[in-house]
């Protein structure tokens, strides 16, 4: 059967002539249907109309009700959400989101109002009422998965945005993603970025999933010393060049035996930038709608979106849900994660995931750091001692562990306000 409607292929007079031949038995019904390229039901409907009033026979028909009539309640909610997006998000210069997200509106209507509506319907209403922006030209990115195992390459990064506009303050988002599965292994909001925050994120990943083969990140001063850039660093001398100095974070990675790879440009971080954009887009919209002001409430929204991303969304590159791809790889032994084990002679994870500094013991067997004087047990004066410091933000203390020539010399605990190293 032709997909084109009958009245667009024949005039009423042409159809009447064929039906008249059928009525006069000059042709059979089968021949008439072949001429008109229609089925039995439609043909006998036309025959009945012709027999009832041949003079006013017409191919035009009118629907009693519109075929695509949308429920008025759904229509109102669509326009309400589109208006909200425009006023509170798109036109707000303080919000780092400039595009409409019709899929988000679709999910929001289902979640909040239990209303099912298609994305094309939302887009149609958006175009009709001016809630539409032309898409920018697509940028070409290498979206290929370059690893063959989970744990072969983890990408770590941070982002600084106004995720909750009502909070009137930007937050840092630290995130880590596995290249093979595209599973987000870590995500958290912070008021300020510090070396300690990144060390704690790495500790969480290594203790939960294991040690990866490679760690991929940018050249932030927390991760890498770059001579020409880090001119105010206390390590700057004419003799020290890029990577001649191991940052606090890099020393931790060296102790763990994990190779570090640095991205040479921003586009090279595409694998984690795309999840960032997805998280940013959804988090901002939810925070705006719920009037989020507190970072703890923002964390709840972040964790919800991470679960949605990991366990429900089919990734556009892998064609799989990240959690499923990750678990299947582990089941099939396609993993390069290694169990975390304390390297000798260390005795605690606090000796690895820590902040470090070296001091010389004075005549009174004491050392000083940040104007905080500490007594060092069992180490002779004028000897070098390494301080491995582990801040406990919940208890408000810093555990200082003394190491001398590969031997544990004891520990001392002090209040964080007396030794405020967490700002590093």
QUILIN-V248935 format. One record per residue. N is the residue number from 0. NEAR is the number of other C-alpha atoms within 8 Angstrom. Layout:
n=N near=NEAR
n=N near=NEAR
This chain:
n=0 near=5
n=1 near=6
n=2 near=4
n=3 near=6
n=4 near=7
n=5 near=8
n=6 near=9
n=7 near=7
n=8 near=7
n=9 near=8
n=10 near=9
n=11 near=10
n=12 near=6
n=13 near=8
n=14 near=10
n=15 near=11
n=16 near=8
n=17 near=9
n=18 near=11
n=19 near=8
n=20 near=10
n=21 near=12
n=22 near=7
n=23 near=7
n=24 near=7
n=25 near=7
n=26 near=9
n=27 near=8
n=28 near=7
n=29 near=6
n=30 near=8
n=31 near=12
n=32 near=12
n=33 near=8
n=34 near=6
n=35 near=8
n=36 near=8
n=37 near=10
n=38 near=8
n=39 near=7
n=40 near=6
n=41 near=8
n=42 near=10
n=43 near=8
n=44 near=8
n=45 near=8
n=46 near=9
n=47 near=8
n=48 near=10
n=49 near=11
n=50 near=7
n=51 near=6
n=52 near=8
n=53 near=9
n=54 near=4
n=55 near=5
n=56 near=10
n=57 near=5
n=58 near=8
n=59 near=5
n=60 near=4
n=61 near=4
n=62 near=6
n=63 near=4
n=64 near=5
n=65 near=6
n=66 near=5
n=67 near=4
n=68 near=6
n=69 near=6
n=70 near=6
n=71 near=6
n=72 near=6
n=73 near=10
n=74 near=9
n=75 near=8
n=76 near=9
n=77 near=12
n=78 near=10
n=79 near=8
n=80 near=9
n=81 near=11
n=82 near=9
n=83 near=9
n=84 near=10
n=85 near=11
n=86 near=9
n=87 near=9
n=88 near=13
n=89 near=13
n=90 near=8
n=91 near=8
n=92 near=6
n=93 near=6
n=94 near=12
n=95 near=8
n=96 near=8
n=97 near=8
n=98 near=6
n=99 near=10
n=100 near=6
n=101 near=9
n=102 near=7
n=103 near=8
n=104 near=11
n=105 near=13
n=106 near=8
n=107 near=9
n=108 near=14
n=109 near=11
n=110 near=8
n=111 near=6
n=112 near=7
n=113 near=7
n=114 near=8
n=115 near=7
n=116 near=10
n=117 near=7
n=118 near=9
n=119 near=6
n=120 near=8
n=121 near=12
n=122 near=10
n=123 near=8
n=124 near=10
n=125 near=12
n=126 near=9
n=127 near=7
n=128 near=6
n=129 near=6
n=130 near=11
n=131 near=8
n=132 near=6
n=133 near=4
n=134 near=4
n=135 near=4
n=136 near=4
n=137 near=4
n=138 near=4
n=139 near=4
n=140 near=6
n=141 near=5
n=142 near=7
n=143 near=5
n=144 near=9
n=145 near=6
n=146 near=9
n=147 near=8
n=148 near=10
n=149 near=17
n=150 near=15
n=151 near=15
n=152 near=14
n=153 near=13
n=154 near=13
n=155 near=12
n=156 near=10
n=157 near=8
n=158 near=8
n=159 near=8
n=160 near=8
n=161 near=13
n=162 near=12
n=163 near=16
n=164 near=14
n=165 near=8
n=166 near=9
n=167 near=8
n=168 near=7
n=169 near=11
n=170 near=12
n=171 near=13
n=172 near=11
n=173 near=15
n=174 near=12
n=175 near=13
n=176 near=13
n=177 near=14
n=178 near=16
n=179 near=14
n=180 near=11
n=181 near=9
n=182 near=11
n=183 near=11
n=184 near=9
n=185 near=11
n=186 near=12
n=187 near=9
n=188 near=11
n=189 near=10
n=190 near=8
n=191 near=6
n=192 near=7
n=193 near=10
n=194 near=12
n=195 near=11
n=196 near=8
n=197 near=10
n=198 near=12
n=199 near=9
n=200 near=10
n=201 near=8
n=202 near=9
n=203 near=9
n=204 near=11
n=205 near=11
n=206 near=9
n=207 near=6
n=208 near=8
n=209 near=11
n=210 near=13
n=211 near=14
n=212 near=11
n=213 near=12
n=214 near=13
n=215 near=12
n=216 near=13
n=217 near=12
n=218 near=9
n=219 near=6
n=220 near=8
n=221 near=10
n=222 near=11
n=223 near=12
n=224 near=13
n=225 near=10
n=226 near=10
n=227 near=5
n=228 near=5
n=229 near=10
n=230 near=7
n=231 near=5
n=232 near=6
n=233 near=4
n=234 near=6
n=235 near=10
n=236 near=5
n=237 near=5
n=238 near=4
n=239 near=10
n=240 near=9
n=241 near=9
n=242 near=8
n=243 near=7
n=244 near=9
n=245 near=10
n=246 near=10
n=247 near=10
n=248 near=12
n=249 near=10
n=250 near=9
n=251 near=12
n=252 near=11
n=253 near=9
n=254 near=8
n=255 near=9
n=256 near=6
n=257 near=11
n=258 near=9
n=259 near=9
n=260 near=8
n=261 near=8
n=262 near=11
n=263 near=7
n=264 near=7
n=265 near=8
n=266 near=6
n=267 near=7
n=268 near=11
n=269 near=11
n=270 near=9
n=271 near=12
n=272 near=8
n=273 near=8
n=274 near=8
n=275 near=9
n=276 near=8
n=277 near=8
n=278 near=11
n=279 near=9
n=280 near=9
n=281 near=10
n=282 near=13
n=283 near=14
n=284 near=9
n=285 near=9
n=286 near=14
n=287 near=13
n=288 near=6
n=289 near=6
n=290 near=8
n=291 near=12
n=292 near=11
n=293 near=7
n=294 near=9
n=295 near=6
n=296 near=9
n=297 near=13
n=298 near=10
n=299 near=8
n=300 near=11
n=301 near=12
n=302 near=9
n=303 near=8
n=304 near=11
n=305 near=11
n=306 near=9
n=307 near=9
n=308 near=9
n=309 near=12
n=310 near=10
n=311 near=8
n=312 near=10
n=313 near=9
n=314 near=10
n=315 near=6
n=316 near=7
n=317 near=8
n=318 near=7
n=319 near=10
n=320 near=12
n=321 near=15
n=322 near=10
n=323 near=9
n=324 near=10
n=325 near=12
n=326 near=8
n=327 near=8
n=328 near=12
n=329 near=10
n=330 near=7
n=331 near=6
n=332 near=6
n=333 near=10
n=334 near=10
n=335 near=10
n=336 near=12
n=337 near=7
n=338 near=7
n=339 near=8
n=340 near=4
n=341 near=9
n=342 near=7
n=343 near=5
n=344 near=6
n=345 near=9
n=346 near=7
n=347 near=7
n=348 near=7
n=349 near=9
n=350 near=12
n=351 near=11
n=352 near=11
n=353 near=13
n=354 near=9
n=355 near=9
n=356 near=7
n=357 near=8
n=358 near=10
n=359 near=10
n=360 near=16
n=361 near=9
n=362 near=7
n=363 near=6
n=364 near=12
n=365 near=11
n=366 near=12
n=367 near=9
n=368 near=7
n=369 near=6
n=370 near=6
n=371 near=8
n=372 near=8
n=373 near=8
n=374 near=7
n=375 near=12
n=376 near=7
n=377 near=6
n=378 near=11
n=379 near=7
n=380 near=10
n=381 near=8
n=382 near=8
n=383 near=9
n=384 near=13
n=385 near=11
n=386 near=12
n=387 near=14
n=388 near=13
n=389 near=12
n=390 near=12
n=391 near=9
n=392 near=7
n=393 near=4
n=394 near=5
n=395 near=9
n=396 near=11
n=397 near=13
n=398 near=12
n=399 near=12
n=400 near=13
n=401 near=13
n=402 near=13
n=403 near=11
n=404 near=5
n=405 near=6
n=406 near=7
n=407 near=9
n=408 near=12
n=409 near=10
n=410 near=8
n=411 near=8
n=412 near=8
n=413 near=10
n=414 near=9
n=415 near=12
n=416 near=5
n=417 near=7
n=418 near=12
n=419 near=8
n=420 near=7
n=421 near=8
n=422 near=7
n=423 near=6
